[in-house]
């Protein structure tokens, strides 16, 4: 009896230890010791990737810079790695990434079974389809649809085809780049993915946008944002507020060009300008952390204009709530 009780207590201790979260603050300590924030991105035009000189660029890269500006005081203190959807969650769990971007959709399964957390939605999207303009019937029995494996797009497509009882075949590729390469080579009749991803790739790859046609069909909701390991509430809060500050700044009319000289008319603007002593101490940040984000990457409208407008992607759902969009942020107080 004593032996069984002892074994039961030992098992309980082991299970309890396994379920305990990692020490809060561990990720920030790691980032400060390293001197860089490590972010994973996919190669999606406008969102994340590398230019011809190997410099990381894109909307999500700028959000990575926002976190670095807040934590390290330097928006350039980032290391950007290209990762696939399948790998990014393992990389988070093993501490190889501090933040995983890469057009990641926030879902129940990822939120509860992948040891990942989603601090905020950075971009609202939906899954669509794109075909060659001269493809008369892309849904024909002989059709093939290209999709990236291991993504919500692949799961959504399987469910959609089953509901329609469609005989179309699916060609699953391991990365976004491979998926669009296959479509460009006409190995498939259509390609599917987030609607903005389709528009971005069309803008990047075709001299005449009319040669690739976006269909009106949208089959899902895709709230996109960064994922982090789910065992550090301090890092969760820091990444969340680093993404919310650009939204708040846009709502308050503050951006790169005017935040320095804007009148401090109320408490929230004072906090955005770094003028309230002690604001940020709960996250081990100095009072100027939010101001550094705005001066480094701008407000949400500036982020959008710089990275996504050149690809012909309108604000749509990603406008402020005051303009009929879905972007809304809690008070900065």
C-alpha positions in Angstrom: 0.0 0.0 0.0 2.8 2.4 1.0 4.7 1.5 -2.2 1.6 2.1 -4.4 1.0 5.4 -2.6 4.6 6.5 -3.2 4.4 5.5 -6.8 1.1 7.4 -7.2 2.6 10.5 -5.6 5.7 10.2 -7.9 3.5 9.9 -11.0 1.4 12.9 -9.8 4.6 14.9 -9.4 5.8 14.0 -12.8 2.5 14.8 -14.5 2.2 18.0 -12.5 5.7 19.1 -13.6 4.9 18.3 -17.2 1.9 20.5 -17.1 3.5 23.4 -15.4 4.1 26.4 -17.7 7.6 27.6 -18.3 8.8 30.5 -16.2 7.1 33.7 -17.2 9.6 36.0 -18.8 11.8 33.3 -20.2 11.4 34.3 -23.8 12.1 38.0 -23.1 15.2 37.0 -21.2 16.3 34.8 -24.1 15.7 37.6 -26.6 17.7 40.2 -24.5 20.6 37.8 -24.0 20.7 37.1 -27.7 20.1 40.7 -28.7 17.7 39.8 -31.5 14.1 38.7 -32.0 13.9 35.6 -34.2 10.8 35.6 -36.4 9.7 33.0 -38.9 8.0 34.0 -42.2 6.8 32.4 -45.4 7.8 33.7 -48.8 4.6 35.7 -49.6 4.9 39.0 -51.4 4.0 42.0 -49.3 3.7 39.9 -46.1 7.1 38.3 -45.6 10.2 37.3 -47.4 13.5 38.6 -48.7 14.3 41.1 -51.5 16.9 40.6 -54.2 19.6 41.7 -51.7 18.6 39.2 -49.0 17.0 41.9 -46.8 13.9 40.8 -45.0 10.8 42.8 -46.1 7.1 42.8 -45.7 4.1 43.5 -43.4 4.9 40.7 -41.0 8.6 41.6 -41.0 7.7 45.1 -39.9 5.6 43.6 -37.1 8.7 41.7 -36.0 10.6 45.0 -36.1 7.9 46.5 -33.9 8.5 43.9 -31.2 12.3 44.4 -31.4 11.8 48.2 -31.1 9.7 47.7 -28.0 11.9 45.1 -26.3 15.4 45.9 -27.5 15.1 49.5 -28.5 16.2 48.7 -32.0 13.9 47.7 -34.9 16.8 46.3 -36.8 17.6 43.8 -34.1 15.8 40.9 -35.8 16.7 37.6 -37.4 14.2 36.4 -40.0 14.0 32.8 -41.0 11.9 31.2 -43.7 9.7 28.4 -42.3 7.0 26.2 -43.6 3.6 25.9 -41.9 4.4 22.3 -40.8 7.7 23.3 -39.2 6.9 26.6 -37.5 5.0 25.1 -34.5 7.8 22.7 -33.8 10.3 25.5 -34.0 8.3 27.6 -31.5 8.0 24.7 -29.1 11.8 24.1 -29.3 12.6 27.7 -28.8 14.1 28.2 -32.3 11.6 30.9 -33.1 10.4 33.7 -30.8 7.5 34.5 -33.1 6.1 32.6 -36.1 4.4 34.6 -38.8 3.9 33.2 -42.3 0.2 33.9 -42.9 -0.7 31.7 -40.0 -4.5 31.2 -39.4 -5.7 31.2 -35.8 -7.8 28.0 -35.3 -9.1 26.0 -32.4 -6.8 23.0 -33.0 -3.7 25.2 -33.3 -4.7 27.2 -30.2 -5.3 24.1 -28.1 -3.2 21.2 -29.4 -0.2 22.7 -31.0 1.3 24.3 -27.9 0.9 27.7 -29.5 -0.9 30.8 -28.7 -2.2 33.6 -30.9 -1.8 37.1 -29.2 -3.7 39.1 -31.8 -5.1 39.1 -35.3 -2.9 41.1 -37.6 -4.8 40.6 -40.8 -8.3 39.4 -41.7 -8.6 37.3 -44.9 -10.6 34.5 -46.5 -9.6 31.5 -48.7 -10.2 32.0 -52.4 -9.3 30.6 -55.8 -7.4 31.8 -58.9 -7.5 30.3 -62.4 -5.9 30.9 -65.7 -8.0 33.3 -67.8 -8.3 30.8 -70.7 -9.4 28.0 -68.4 -13.0 27.6 -69.4 -14.1 25.2 -66.6 -11.7 25.0 -63.7 -14.1 22.8 -61.8 -14.2 20.1 -64.5 -13.7 16.4 -63.5 -10.2 16.6 -65.1 -9.2 19.7 -63.2 -6.4 19.8 -60.6 -6.2 22.3 -57.8 -2.9 23.3 -56.3 -2.7 23.9 -52.5 -0.1 24.1 -49.8 0.0 20.9 -47.7 -0.3 21.1 -43.9 -2.3 24.4 -44.0 -5.9 25.4 -43.2 -6.3 25.9 -46.9 -5.7 22.2 -47.6 -8.2 21.2 -44.9 -10.8 23.8 -46.1 -10.4 22.6 -49.7 -10.9 19.0 -48.8 -14.2 19.9 -47.0 -15.3 22.1 -49.8 -14.8 19.5 -52.5 -16.5 16.9 -50.4 -19.6 19.2 -49.9 -19.8 19.8 -53.6 -19.1 16.2 -54.4 -16.5 17.6 -56.8 -14.3 15.1 -58.8 -11.5 17.7 -59.0 -8.0 16.4 -58.1 -5.7 18.1 -55.5 -2.0 18.6 -55.9 -0.5 19.4 -52.5 2.9 21.2 -52.4 5.1 21.7 -49.4 5.4 25.5 -49.6 3.6 28.6 -51.0 6.4 29.1 -53.5 6.2 25.6 -54.8 2.4 25.9 -55.0 2.5 29.0 -57.3 5.4 27.6 -59.3 3.2 24.6 -60.1 0.3 26.8 -61.1 2.6 29.0 -63.2 3.7 25.8 -65.0 0.0 24.9 -65.6 0.3 21.7 -63.6 -3.0 22.6 -62.1 -6.1 24.4 -63.4 -6.5 26.5 -60.2 -4.6 27.5 -57.1 -6.2 28.1 -53.7 -5.0 30.0 -50.6 -5.7 33.2 -48.7 -7.2 35.7 -51.1 -4.6 38.3 -50.4 -1.9 35.7 -51.0 -3.4 35.0 -54.5 -3.6 38.7 -55.3 0.0 39.3 -54.1 1.4 36.4 -56.2 -0.6 37.5 -59.3 0.9 41.0 -58.9 4.4 39.6 -58.5 4.4 37.0 -61.2 2.4 38.3 -64.1 2.9 41.3 -66.4 -0.8 41.3 -67.2 -3.1 40.7 -64.2 -5.9 39.6 -66.5 -4.0 36.4 -67.4 -4.7 35.1 -63.9 -8.3 35.6 -62.7 -9.4 35.7 -59.1 -12.8 33.9 -58.6 -15.5 35.4 -56.4 -15.7 32.2 -54.3 -14.5 32.6 -50.7 -14.9 29.5 -48.6 -13.5 30.4 -45.2 -12.6 32.9 -42.5 -8.9 33.4 -42.1 -7.8 35.5 -39.1 -4.1 35.7 -39.6 -1.5 36.6 -37.0 1.7 35.6 -35.2 1.9 32.5 -33.1 4.1 32.1 -30.1 4.8 29.3 -27.7 2.0 29.1 -25.2 4.0 29.0 -22.0 5.0 32.6 -21.4 2.2 35.1 -20.5 4.7 38.0 -20.4 5.8 37.4 -24.0 2.2 36.8 -25.1 1.2 40.2 -23.7 4.2 42.0 -25.2 3.6 40.6 -28.7 -0.1 41.4 -28.4 0.4 45.0 -27.5 3.2 45.5 -30.1 0.6 44.6 -32.7 -2.1 46.7 -31.1 -0.1 49.9 -30.8 -0.1 50.6 -34.6 -3.9 50.2 -34.7 -4.3 52.6 -31.7 -1.8 55.1 -33.3 -3.9 55.1 -36.5 -7.1 55.6 -34.6 -5.5 58.5 -32.8 -4.0 60.1 -35.9 -0.4 59.5 -34.9 2.3 58.2 -37.3 5.9 58.4 -38.1 5.9 62.0 -39.2 3.9 63.6 -36.4 4.2 61.6 -33.2 7.1 63.6 -32.0 5.4 67.0 -32.2 1.7 66.0 -31.7 0.1 67.8 -28.7 -0.4 65.6 -25.6 -4.1 66.2 -25.3 -5.0 63.1 -23.2 -3.6 60.2 -21.3 -3.6 57.7 -24.2 -1.6 60.1 -26.5 0.8 60.7 -23.6 1.3 57.0 -23.3 1.8 56.6 -27.0 4.4 59.4 -26.9 6.3 57.8 -23.9 5.5 60.6 -21.6 3.9 58.7 -18.7 6.4 57.6 -16.1 6.3 53.8 -15.3 4.0 52.9 -18.2 5.3 49.6 -19.5 6.9 48.5 -16.2 4.5 45.5 -15.9 6.2 44.1 -19.0 9.7 45.3 -18.0 9.6 48.0 -20.6 10.6 51.6 -20.4 7.9 54.3 -20.9 9.0 55.0 -24.5 8.3 51.5 -25.9 5.1 52.3 -27.7 6.6 55.5 -29.2 9.5 53.4 -30.6 7.1 51.1 -32.4 5.4 54.1 -34.1 8.6 55.9 -35.0 10.1 52.6 -36.3 7.3 51.1 -38.4 4.5 53.6 -38.3 0.8 53.2 -37.6 -1.3 50.4 -39.2 -2.2 52.5 -42.2 1.4 53.2 -42.9 2.3 49.6 -42.5 -0.4 48.7 -45.0 0.4 51.4 -47.5 4.1 50.5 -47.5 3.8 46.7 -47.9 0.4 45.8 -49.3 -1.1 48.7 -51.3 1.6 48.3 -54.0 0.2 44.9 -54.7 -3.3 46.3 -55.2 -4.7 44.9 -52.0 -7.3 47.2 -50.5 -8.0 47.6 -46.8 -11.4 46.0 -46.9 -12.0 44.2 -43.5 -8.6 45.5 -42.4 -9.9 49.1 -42.0 -10.5 50.6 -38.6 -13.9 49.9 -37.0 -14.7 53.6 -37.5 -14.3 53.0 -41.3 -16.4 49.9 -41.4 -13.6 47.4 -40.9 -12.8 44.9 -38.2 -9.7 46.5 -36.6 -10.4 47.5 -33.0 -8.0 47.7 -30.1 -8.4 48.0 -26.3 -7.5 51.2 -24.6 -3.8 51.9 -24.0 -4.0 52.6 -20.3 
